[in-house]
Amino acid sequence: MTGTPKPLPPRVPLVTQPMGLWQSLQTARKNILAIIPDIATRQPMVSGKTGKRWHMVMDPEAIRQVLLEKLDDYPKSLVTKNLLRPAIGDSLFIAEGAHWRWQRRAAAPAFSHRNVMNLAPVMTRAAEQSAERIAAAGPRAINFLDEMVSLTFDVISDVTFSGDEGFDRGAVHKAIDSYIAEAGKLSLFDILGLPDWVPRPARVFSTGGVKQMKRVADSAIEARAARGADEVPDLLDLLLAGEDPETKRQMNISELRDNLLTFIVAGHETTALTLAWSLYLLAFDQEVQDKARAEVQTVLSGRSASGEDVAQLPYIRQIVDEALRLYPPAGMVSRTALAKDTLCGREILPGDTVILPIYALHRNHQLWEDPDRFDPDRWSGDKPERYAYLPFGDGPRICIGASFAIQEAVIVLATLLSRFRFTPVAGKVPDPVMIITLRPEGGVWLEAEPIA
């Protein structure tokens, strides 16, 4: 590249000096990514001890070993389970072994390409409604994080409980926001691996909303089971009909509810973050935004994007991929080693915590050229190593809704780009902070100028 280098989008300040247990805890409560050593962006593996032994792994082959070849030897860590089980039970996201496998087999058909395409009109309609809200707000700054959260919640609630007038969307949305805010406050008890029945002070008062959310979902599921499926089945219809092809087992009410709540929480929060970061990056780099809009206008000719358009919008997809690389919603995941193993030539002992710091992996200088730079063109040629890019995980436990999320992000971005030019607001730079997900702290404040 020639000329003056472009500025870099905001980054998490990574650790340059070792931290003790108390400092690590205090730092993690504010931003868990801030405990990642900066050296993790330049090395294949970093190990240490903070209360217990831990290993951060950035080597794609070692990650393949953890996520694919020895999956059962590396279950999700107690920290992850303790954070999420009160809200989503032993659903697909948390379950292990045989209990996870049969649920995955039963749910997989719901996320087939055909079924995801059938749900595209819901995404298009939500994008159009969002565009109407943005236009109605007039010439002023808008927090696009809030707007994208509203948009993606509209999508996930429509594709989950379409036509169910008795489903209290507002109550569920409020309960989810409340639980994420409180459950995300990492507890010292979680770090120490204490069992679920030991109360977490920061989480006790958030359970009322969770109980209400479960009651609302249970009522909606029972009503749907009695009513029967719609002509175009939504996600609930597909899960009600789903069965494990090996055992013929179907999900009962509580299993359906826990998995639906998993899809609702994950399906709107992570896609909203992807969209908010994508819009920020487009405002941050007007040259990229112009190139993206040119593609959109050529393909759409003034209409909204549909499911059929997604394959014809490769540059929009590249922007989504690059936003997911720079700001992966799940910026760090952890596993607990059950058996003795070797990763990158280093001994792993039973009980060790094995951390996959996706944020550092996606910015590792051994794997990416100029990794902190926003460059959608890096996706136009050869794709990265399979286990060097993990916005949705990989292996058998790769996110079941990945294609759903990508389709929604492309449809929404293309529709909004065809109608507005986005510019940043002076002094309003989002701060990447991860508690449960990697959020733009302070919001994504942009101005949206209608395209004539």
N, C-alpha and C positions, 0 to 999 in steps of 0.2 A: 504493500500500500504506500501511496505517496501523499505529500501534503501534510497539513496539521492533523494529528490524530484526534478522533472524536473523543469527547469526554466519556467517562465510564458511568453507567447507572449505579445507584446506591448498592453498597455491599455491607455485609456483616463484618465488624471488626473482630478478627479471630485472635486467639490467645497466642502471645509470644513468650510468656513465662509460665512455669508450672503452677497449678492452683491446688490448694488443700481441699478437704471435704467441705468445710463450711463455706469457703469462698466459691467452690463449684456449685454448691446448693443455691447460694444467694444469686449467683450469676444465672443459673439455669431457670430460676423462678422469673427472671426478667426476660431472658432470651436464651433458650437452650442451645441454639447454634453458637452462641458466644463462648461456649466451653470447648469448641473445636480448636485444636492447636493449628496455627497457621501452617506449620510444617506438613499438615495433612493434605495441603494442596500441592505438595511437591514430592510426596513419598507414597509408596504403595501400601504402607501399614504403619500405624503408630500404636504403641502399647503403654500402659501405665497402671497405677493403682490409686484409686480414690475410694477408700472404704473396702472395695473389692477390685479384683483384677479386671481390666477392660482392654479391648483391642479395637481400634478404628481401622476399618479395611477399605482401601480404595483401589485395590488391584482387581481388575475384571475377572481374572481366572479364579481368584480366591472367593470373590463374591458369587461366582457361578457355583462353587462348591457349597456355599452356605445356602443359597436359594434354590438350587436344583439337585445337585448330586447327593447331598447329605441333608436334605430338607428336614427330616424327622429328628436329626441330631441338633437342630438349631431352632427350637420353637420360639415364638414371640416371648419377649421378656416379661417378667412379672410387672415391671413398671407400666408397660403398655396395657396389659390386661387389667391391672388395678385402676388405671385411669378410665377405661372405657366400659368395663363390664357392667357397672351400675346402670348405664343407659342402654346398651345394646346386647346384653346377655352373652350367651355362647353362640353368637351368630357366626357367619362366615369369616368375619374379620378377626375374631378371637379364637374360634374353635381350632382344635388340633387333631391330627391323626384321622381315625375312621369317622369321627363325628364331623370333622370338616369335610372329608372327601364326599360323603353321601350328600351333604348340603350343596356342595359345589356342583355335583352331577345333576342334582334336582333343579338348581337355579340356572345352570348354564344356558338352556334353550331360550330363556327369557331375554337373553342378551345376544341372540343371534343377529347377524347382519340384517336379515329381513325384518325382525321385530324392532330393531333399533331404527331402521329406515321408516317403519310404519309410525314411529313416534315423532318423526321430524316435523310434521305440521305443528305440533305443540311448541316446538322450539322456535319455529318461524313466527308463530302468533305472539309468543312472549317477547321476541326481539322487536316486533312491530309495536307492541304495547309500551316497551321500554323507550323506543324512539319517540313515541307520542308524549311520554312523560318528560323526556329530555327537551323536546321542542317547547312544551308548555312551560318549562322552567324559565325560558327566556334567556337573554344574554347575561348569564351570571355563572359563577363557579359552582360546580356540582361535585359532590363526593361520589365518585363512580364505584368505590367499594360498596357503599350502601346500595347503589342502584343495581349493581351486578348481583348482590346477595338477594335482593328482591326478585330480580329477573329469574335467577336460577331456582329460587324456591318456588316461583310460579310454575316453572317447568317440572320440577321433580314432584310437586304435589299434584299437578295435572296428569302426569304419566303414571302416578301411583294410585291416586284416588279420584280418577276422572268421573264426573257425574254424581259423586257422593255429596249431596248438599249438606248432610249432617256432619261432615268432617270439618272440625274446627281448625282451620289452617293457622289462624292467628295464635291459638293456644299452643299448637305444636311448634311453630316458629319461635315463639317467646321461650318455650321450655328448652329448645335446642340451644338458643343463644345463651340462656342462663347457665345451662350445664357446661357448655364449652368454656365459658368465662371462668367458672369455678373449678371444674375438673382439670383445667389446664394449669392450675397453680401447683406445680410439681411439689410433692410432699417429701419431706425427709424420710417418712415411713416407706415411700415407694423406692427411694434410693437404697434404703437398707433392706428392701425385699421383704418387709413384714406382710403377713397374710391379709386377705380381704377383710376379715372380721374385725381387725383393729381399726377403729374409726379414724377417718381423715378429717381433721377439724375444718379445713377449707371446703370440704365437699358435703358435709352433713346437711347444710341448709339448702343445698341445691336439689335434693332428692324429691322434694314435693312436686316440683315441675316435671321431673322425670316420670313420677307415678301418674300424674295427670296425662302426660303425653302417651304413656302406655295404655291407659284406659281409653283415650280417644281412638288410638289405633286399633285396639281390640274390638271396639264397637263397630268401627268401619269395616273391619275384616269379616266379622260375623254377619253384618248386614249384606255385604257383597256376596258371601257364600250363599245366603238365602235368596238373593236376587238373581244371581247368575251373571255370566260374562256379557260384555257389550259386543257389538258387531266387530269393532276393531278393538281387540283385547289390550288393556293397559297392563302395567307391570304387576299389579295385584292379581288380575285375572290369570296372567301367565304363571305366576308363582302358585296360585291356588291349584292350577291344573298340573303343575310340574311334579315329577316323581323321579326318584333315582332309578335309572334303567337297570341297575344291577340288583337292587333289593326291593324295588317297587315301593319304597317308603316315600310318603308324602309329609310335608311339614304340617305340624299341628298349629293351633292358633298362636301360641306363645312363640314358636319358632318362626312362623310367618311374620309376626309382629317385630321380633328382634331383627330379622333380616331386612324388613321394610324400613325400620328406623335406621339401620346401618346405611341403606341406600339413600335415604332422605338426608341424613347428616353428611355422609361422604359425597353424595351426588350433587348437593347444592353448594356446600362450603368450598370444596376443592375447585369446582368449575368456576365459581364466582371469583375465587382468588386468581385463577389462571386468566380470566377475562380482565380483571382489574389491573393486573400486572401488564398484560398485553396492551391495554389501552394506555397505560402510563408510558410504556416503551415506545409506542407509536407517537405519542405527544412529544416524548423526549427526542425522537429522531424523525424530523419532518421528511427527510429524504426517503426513508423507509415507508413512511405513511403515504407519500405521493405514489410510490411504486405499488403499494398494496391497493390504493384506491383505483389506480389505472387498471389493475387486474379485475377488481370487483366491477367496475363500470363496463368493462368489455364483456364479462360473463353475464351480469345481471340486467344490463340495459334498463336500469331504473326500478326494477322490481326487488322484492325481498328475496333473500337466499332460501333455498329449499334443500332437502336432503340430497337430491340429484345433483345439485351444484357443487357439493363438497369436493368431489373428485376433480372438478374443473378449476379449483382455487388453490393450486399448490403453494403459492407464495403466502397466502393467508395461513395455510397449515405450517409453513416454515416459521412464521412469526409465533404461532402457538407453541411449536416445538422449542423455539429459542427462549420464550418466556418460561416454559416449564424447565428448561435447563438452568437458567439463571435463578429462578425462584420456584423450585419444586415445592408443591404444597406440603408433602411429607418430606421435610428437609433432613430428617434423621430417623432411622428405625433401628431397633435393637433386638437382639436375640440372646438367649441363654444357652450356652453349650452344655449338652447332656453327656457327651462322650469326649474322650481324649482325641485330639486331632492335631494337624499341622496346617497352618495357613502362612503362605509366603516364607516357608522355612522356619516359622516360629511355633513353639508348642502352645496348644490350647488345652486347658484343663477343664474338667467338668465343673460347672458353676461359674465359669468366666462369662462376662458380658461381652458379646461381640456386636459392635456398633457399625452400622453402615451409614456414614454421614453423607447422604445423597448430595447435600449442598456442597461439600468439599469435593466429592467425586466429580460433580459436574463442572468444577472449577480447577480440576487437577492439571497442572502444567505438563505432566507426562502424557496426558490423554487428549488435551485440547489446545489448539493454537490461540494465544491471546484470550484466555478463558473468561476474563472479566468483561470482555467487550460484547455489546449487543450486536449480533451479526446474523440475521436470518439467512444470509447467503451461504453460511457454513453448512446448511442442510440441503443445498442444491446438488451437491456431488455425492461422493462416497459417504455412506452412513457411518456413524461411530461404531466402535466395538459394541457387541450385544450387551455386555454387562457394564459398560461405561456410562450408559444413559438410562436412568431408572425412575422416571417420574411416576410410573405406575407399578413399581416393583418388577419382578420377572419370575420365571420358573412357574411351577404349578399354581403358585399363589399370586400371580400377576392380577392386578385389579380387574374384576369381572366387568366393571363398567367403563373400561378405558375407551372403547370405540364410541360409546354413548357420549362421554365427556368431550372427545375430540370433535365429534359431529356437532354437538351443541356449540362449542367454542367457535368453530369455523362459521356456522350459520349466523351466530350473533355478531361476531366481528364484521363479517362481510355486510350484513344488513346495516349496521351502525355506520361503517365507513362509507357506505354509499350515500348516506344522508348528512353526515357531519364531518367537519374538520376539527380535530382535537388539538388543543394547545395547553401547555402546563401553566399553572398559576405560580407566579413568582413567590419564592420563599416557602412553597408547600412541596417538600420532597419527602416521599414516603420512606419510612425506616423499616427495613426487613427484620421482622421479629417473629420468632417461632415459639409458641407455647405448645399447642397441639399441632397447629398448621402454620405455615410461613405466611404471615399476614403483613400488609403494608400499614405499619403503625402510623396513626395520624390520618389515615385515609388516602384516597387517590383523588386529589382535587384538580379538575380540568375544566376548561371552557370548551363548549361544543358549539361551533358556528355552523348553521345549516348550509348545505351545499346548494347553490342556486340551481 
